[in-house]
Amino acid sequence: MNDEELGRVLKALADPNRRRILELLAEAKTTCDTGINCSRITGQLTVSQPTVSHHMKELATANLVTMTPNGTAAILSLRRDTLETAFATLRERFHLSTK
């Protein structure tokens, strides 16, 4: 992962609402393989729908989620591979163990 990609991931992860969205997607993965409707995520947060949309776009820009159009909404899926690559990059750059 290059510096620009890592920067986008870290910036996205810096926001607590974005981390909560990722947590919700990670939790949903155990019950649904296709992702979850963005309106379901909006109902789980205490911010407005436009704010949630902004956060989702930031997560998509960082390649942390995929957004698949579904009628007037979108289905969101967590990009675990991006998280794993970012964590591996940080472990490598800072000489951290994989314990």
PAVO-665972 format. One line per field, with one value per atom (N, C-alpha, C): residue in one letter; x negated, y, z negated. Coordinates in pm, 1 decimal, padded with zeros to 6 digits. Layout:
<nodes>
type	A; ...
c1	X; ...
c2	Y; ...
c3	Z; ...
</nodes>
This chain:
<nodes>
type	M; M; M; N; N; N; D; D; D; E; E; E; E; E; E; L; L; L; G; G; G; R; R; R; V; V; V; L; L; L; K; K; K; A; A; A; L; L; L; A; A; A; D; D; D; P; P; P; N; N; N; R; R; R; R; R; R; R; R; R; I; I; I; L; L; L; E; E; E; L; L; L; L; L; L; A; A; A; E; E; E; A; A; A; K; K; K; T; T; T; T; T; T; C; C; C; D; D; D; T; T; T; G; G; G; I; I; I; N; N; N; C; C; C; S; S; S; R; R; R; I; I; I; T; T; T; G; G; G; Q; Q; Q; L; L; L; T; T; T; V; V; V; S; S; S; Q; Q; Q; P; P; P; T; T; T; V; V; V; S; S; S; H; H; H; H; H; H; M; M; M; K; K; K; E; E; E; L; L; L; A; A; A; T; T; T; A; A; A; N; N; N; L; L; L; V; V; V; T; T; T; M; M; M; T; T; T; P; P; P; N; N; N; G; G; G; T; T; T; A; A; A; A; A; A; I; I; I; L; L; L; S; S; S; L; L; L; R; R; R; R; R; R; D; D; D; T; T; T; L; L; L; E; E; E; T; T; T; A; A; A; F; F; F; A; A; A; T; T; T; L; L; L; R; R; R; E; E; E; R; R; R; F; F; F; H; H; H; L; L; L; S; S; S; T; T; T; K; K; K
c1	-00086.1; 00000.0; -00090.4; -00065.3; -00150.1; -00105.7; -00184.8; -00157.9; -00022.8; 00014.2; 00142.1; 00260.3; 00254.9; 00363.2; 00371.4; 00255.6; 00253.5; 00307.6; 00271.9; 00322.5; 00473.5; 00532.3; 00678.6; 00744.0; 00685.3; 00740.5; 00732.4; 00616.4; 00599.8; 00690.6; 00706.8; 00797.2; 00940.8; 00980.4; 01116.3; 01136.5; 01035.5; 01047.0; 01041.0; 00996.2; 00984.3; 01119.4; 01223.6; 01355.5; 01434.8; 01489.1; 01563.1; 01689.3; 01757.4; 01876.0; 01838.5; 01726.9; 01682.4; 01639.6; 01572.8; 01536.3; 01661.8; 01764.5; 01890.4; 01956.1; 01953.2; 02007.9; 01933.4; 01800.8; 01722.1; 01753.6; 01772.4; 01809.5; 01944.0; 02040.6; 02171.8; 02161.1; 02078.9; 02059.3; 01989.2; 01892.9; 01822.1; 01916.8; 02002.1; 02100.5; 02200.4; 02241.2; 02339.3; 02282.1; 02152.7; 02088.4; 02118.5; 02138.5; 02164.6; 02304.1; 02393.5; 02530.5; 02569.3; 02489.8; 02526.9; 02401.5; 02392.8; 02274.0; 02275.0; 02388.7; 02397.9; 02385.2; 02372.6; 02366.5; 02500.5; 02509.0; 02633.6; 02675.4; 02803.6; 02861.8; 02814.2; 02780.4; 02729.8; 02832.1; 02960.9; 03062.2; 03057.6; 03019.4; 03005.6; 02891.0; 02786.2; 02674.0; 02714.9; 02786.7; 02830.8; 02911.4; 02994.2; 03075.0; 02994.6; 02871.0; 02785.4; 02697.5; 02695.9; 02609.5; 02693.0; 02629.9; 02701.3; 02669.2; 02642.8; 02616.7; 02717.7; 02729.4; 02827.5; 02790.5; 02890.1; 02868.0; 02764.1; 02766.5; 02661.4; 02521.0; 02509.9; 02379.9; 02335.3; 02428.0; 02395.1; 02350.5; 02419.1; 02380.6; 02238.4; 02206.4; 02070.3; 01968.3; 01997.3; 01904.9; 01889.5; 01999.5; 01993.4; 01907.7; 01919.0; 01837.2; 01689.8; 01659.5; 01520.1; 01465.8; 01548.3; 01505.9; 01485.5; 01571.0; 01556.0; 01430.6; 01402.4; 01282.2; 01156.4; 01161.7; 01048.8; 01046.0; 01141.6; 01152.1; 01180.3; 01246.2; 01281.0; 01418.6; 01501.2; 01632.6; 01658.2; 01745.9; 01800.1; 01945.5; 01990.3; 02128.7; 02191.2; 02291.9; 02360.2; 02499.8; 02531.8; 02666.1; 02775.0; 02881.1; 02994.8; 03120.3; 03177.2; 03292.8; 03248.8; 03315.5; 03280.6; 03173.7; 03133.3; 03033.3; 02909.1; 02826.4; 02706.9; 02684.4; 02622.2; 02581.0; 02432.5; 02396.7; 02257.8; 02195.7; 02071.3; 01995.5; 01858.4; 01810.8; 01680.0; 01571.0; 01467.2; 01350.7; 01246.0; 01259.4; 01165.6; 01023.6; 01010.8; 00877.0; 00802.8; 00873.4; 00808.3; 00762.5; 00847.0; 00807.0; 00686.0; 00690.1; 00578.6; 00449.4; 00457.4; 00338.9; 00285.6; 00375.8; 00333.0; 00263.6; 00321.7; 00260.9; 00125.9; 00116.3; -00010.2; -00115.6; -00074.1; -00166.8; -00218.2; -00129.0; -00170.6; -00263.7; -00231.1; -00318.7; -00458.3; -00462.8; -00591.5; -00670.2; -00605.3; -00676.1; -00724.8; -00651.2; -00688.8; -00749.9; -00782.5; -00849.8; -00775.7; -00644.9; -00559.9; -00544.6; -00531.4; -00510.2; -00366.5; -00342.0; -00207.1; -00136.9; -00177.9; -00118.6; 00028.9
c2	-00117.4; 00000.0; 00123.2; 00215.1; 00334.7; 00438.9; 00544.1; 00646.9; 00714.2; 00741.9; 00808.9; 00720.9; 00593.9; 00501.0; 00485.0; 00468.4; 00453.8; 00579.6; 00696.1; 00821.4; 00830.4; 00788.2; 00790.7; 00697.0; 00578.9; 00482.8; 00539.3; 00591.7; 00643.9; 00764.0; 00850.1; 00965.0; 00915.9; 00816.0; 00761.9; 00699.7; 00629.2; 00563.1; 00660.5; 00781.7; 00880.1; 00928.1; 00914.7; 00964.6; 00855.5; 00884.0; 00781.2; 00731.7; 00819.2; 00773.7; 00676.6; 00701.8; 00610.4; 00476.7; 00481.7; 00354.8; 00277.1; 00347.4; 00280.1; 00217.1; 00286.0; 00228.5; 00100.0; 00103.2; -00017.3; -00129.6; -00094.5; -00194.8; -00258.7; -00177.2; -00229.5; -00323.1; -00285.5; -00372.3; -00501.8; -00492.9; -00613.3; -00706.2; -00648.8; -00728.7; -00792.7; -00719.6; -00770.5; -00884.4; -00886.7; -00991.0; -01129.7; -01139.3; -01269.8; -01321.7; -01231.2; -01273.4; -01254.7; -01179.7; -01146.6; -01134.3; -01212.2; -01209.4; -01095.7; -01033.0; -00935.3; -00791.4; -00765.0; -00628.7; -00586.4; -00460.0; -00411.9; -00280.0; -00253.0; -00132.7; -00011.5; 00095.4; 00215.6; 00276.5; 00258.7; 00314.4; 00245.1; 00119.5; 00047.5; 00105.9; 00146.3; 00208.7; 00344.4; 00421.1; 00553.6; 00544.7; 00442.3; 00423.5; 00389.9; 00346.9; 00308.3; 00422.9; 00535.0; 00647.0; 00765.7; 00856.6; 00973.7; 01100.0; 01082.0; 01195.7; 01192.0; 01302.3; 01311.6; 01221.9; 01195.2; 01111.3; 01171.6; 01303.1; 01359.5; 01341.3; 01349.7; 01329.0; 01184.5; 01090.9; 00949.6; 00927.3; 00988.0; 00975.5; 01026.6; 01137.9; 01192.0; 01091.9; 01035.6; 00938.6; 00815.4; 00770.4; 00653.8; 00681.4; 00801.9; 00839.7; 00844.7; 00895.2; 00898.2; 00756.0; 00666.9; 00527.7; 00461.1; 00494.3; 00438.6; 00493.8; 00622.1; 00683.5; 00617.4; 00578.9; 00510.6; 00361.8; 00317.4; 00177.0; 00083.5; 00136.7; 00055.7; -00007.8; 00044.5; -00014.2; -00013.5; -00101.9; -00095.0; -00054.8; 00028.2; 00074.3; 00025.9; -00060.6; -00115.1; -00054.6; 00016.3; 00075.9; -00030.8; 00005.9; -00084.1; 00002.5; 00032.6; 00122.2; 00262.4; 00322.8; 00458.1; 00459.0; 00343.6; 00334.1; 00263.2; 00216.5; 00141.5; 00032.1; -00075.0; -00182.9; -00162.4; -00159.7; -00138.8; -00270.1; -00288.7; -00406.0; -00360.9; -00423.8; -00394.3; -00453.6; -00376.9; -00424.9; -00469.3; -00590.4; -00643.8; -00647.5; -00671.2; -00678.3; -00545.8; -00435.0; -00304.6; -00284.4; -00319.8; -00308.3; -00395.7; -00519.0; -00610.8; -00558.7; -00502.9; -00448.0; -00327.5; -00240.4; -00123.0; -00165.1; -00261.8; -00307.5; -00374.1; -00451.8; -00516.3; -00411.1; -00306.6; -00198.4; -00129.2; -00101.7; -00038.1; -00129.0; -00258.1; -00353.0; -00353.8; -00354.2; -00358.6; -00229.3; -00116.6; 00011.9; 00044.0; -00003.2; 00027.1; -00093.0; -00196.0; -00315.4; -00374.0; -00392.0; -00447.8; -00596.9; -00670.0; -00814.1; -00843.3; -00962.8; -01004.0; -01086.1; -01075.7; -01153.3; -01132.2
c3	00000.0; 00000.0; 00000.0; 00092.0; 00098.1; -00005.1; -00016.8; -00118.1; -00100.3; 00023.4; 00049.5; 00007.7; 00044.4; 00007.4; -00143.8; -00207.7; -00353.0; -00420.6; -00368.4; -00424.1; -00417.5; -00303.6; -00290.7; -00392.3; -00410.3; -00506.6; -00647.7; -00684.2; -00820.2; -00845.7; -00746.0; -00759.8; -00779.9; -00703.0; -00716.2; -00853.9; -00902.7; -01032.5; -01149.8; -01126.4; -01234.1; -01285.8; -01205.7; -01245.7; -01316.5; -01436.3; -01511.0; -01439.2; -01364.7; -01291.8; -01180.7; -01115.8; -01010.1; -01069.1; -01182.8; -01248.4; -01286.2; -01332.7; -01369.9; -01247.3; -01133.5; -01011.0; -00976.5; -00985.7; -00956.0; -01054.5; -01181.6; -01281.6; -01247.7; -01208.1; -01170.9; -01051.3; -00954.0; -00837.0; -00875.5; -00965.4; -01010.7; -01085.7; -01169.7; -01243.7; -01148.2; -01046.5; -00950.4; -00868.0; -00849.3; -00767.9; -00824.9; -00953.6; -01014.4; -00980.1; -00937.9; -00907.2; -00762.0; -00686.9; -00549.1; -00464.2; -00357.7; -00273.0; -00172.1; -00149.0; -00041.3; -00087.7; -00214.4; -00264.6; -00322.1; -00362.8; -00422.0; -00357.2; -00363.5; -00305.3; -00384.3; -00312.2; -00378.6; -00473.9; -00447.9; -00538.5; -00674.7; -00676.2; -00803.0; -00885.4; -00818.3; -00888.1; -00941.7; -00860.7; -00903.8; -01032.5; -01044.5; -01164.8; -01288.6; -01271.6; -01383.6; -01434.4; -01363.4; -01400.8; -01446.6; -01517.2; -01570.5; -01491.0; -01362.1; -01273.7; -01159.5; -01088.2; -00979.7; -00862.0; -00778.2; -00660.8; -00566.3; -00540.3; -00454.7; -00512.7; -00644.7; -00709.5; -00693.0; -00709.3; -00688.7; -00544.8; -00449.3; -00308.4; -00285.6; -00347.9; -00337.3; -00391.2; -00507.7; -00566.7; -00477.9; -00419.8; -00331.9; -00208.7; -00155.2; -00039.1; -00076.4; -00194.7; -00240.5; -00257.4; -00310.3; -00325.4; -00189.7; -00094.3; 00041.2; 00107.9; 00088.6; 00144.4; 00089.0; -00037.0; -00100.8; -00066.0; 00015.2; 00056.6; -00061.6; -00164.2; -00280.8; -00268.1; -00178.7; -00152.9; -00003.0; 00038.1; 00173.5; 00160.1; 00252.9; 00254.4; 00384.2; 00372.4; 00488.1; 00495.5; 00603.5; 00614.7; 00603.8; 00531.4; 00512.3; 00504.9; 00620.3; 00623.0; 00587.1; 00488.7; 00447.0; 00338.2; 00292.4; 00186.2; 00239.8; 00149.4; 00186.7; 00084.1; 00129.6; 00040.6; 00013.7; -00112.8; -00152.6; -00196.9; -00156.8; -00199.0; -00246.7; -00351.8; -00407.5; -00319.3; -00290.2; -00215.4; -00317.1; -00365.1; -00464.2; -00410.1; -00280.2; -00221.3; -00235.8; -00224.0; -00239.1; -00382.3; -00478.2; -00619.0; -00648.0; -00600.5; -00625.2; -00563.3; -00443.7; -00378.3; -00454.4; -00500.8; -00577.1; -00706.2; -00776.0; -00900.9; -00874.4; -00767.9; -00732.3; -00698.2; -00627.7; -00592.9; -00718.4; -00812.4; -00938.1; -01017.6; -01024.0; -01095.7; -01034.5; -00901.0; -00831.6; -00852.0; -00833.5; -00843.2; -00982.8; -01084.4; -01221.9; -01294.1; -01216.6; -01268.8; -01388.6; -01370.1; -01475.1; -01454.4; -01562.3; -01550.8; -01507.9; -01465.3; -01422.0; -01529.2; -01652.4; -01761.8; -01771.5
</nodes>
